[in-house]
Amino acid sequence: MERPRRTVGMRTLLLAGLLLTPAHFAPAAGWHTRVGKVHACPGVPASRCVQVFSVAATTRWRDCLACLPHRTVAAMSRDDIAIQIDVAREHPQRGQSTFTWPPRIKPGQVVAGFEGLPPRISTWQGQTRIGKREVSVFVLFGRPHPTDRQLRRANAELRRVRL
């Protein structure tokens, strides 16, 4: 007798989850962190792609972990920072590396005016491969040009991440 397809999909997702762990932010004063659960990437079976999101922010994260953080951004002050990390395992691998781990954000790499976000917010994005994992990092700053202090805080938080 053939097993129901849902059971096979759940088994695949469970196995994939054992092979993929989320990014973990080390506890640090002034940072709020959350870690999601491993799930199939949108629109494809878990045998093709699984991912998990983690976030850290100097304000409370108010959105789903995988969402463009509109509500979090609306609550951000000029001095706030929000970091979203997606760890994925995809077959075949597709990601191209734009940095080595851990990333180091430099002032000239941050841009204001990300589509769907207010112009007062600036962002930095990058991706890299670590073994068979594809790691995407999205950092938001509460002003169009982050201060040196914001860059130091964001870089320090990224250095504390364990993959």
Order of alpha helices (4+ residues) and beta strands (2+ residues): alpha-beta-beta-beta-alpha-beta-beta-beta-beta-alpha
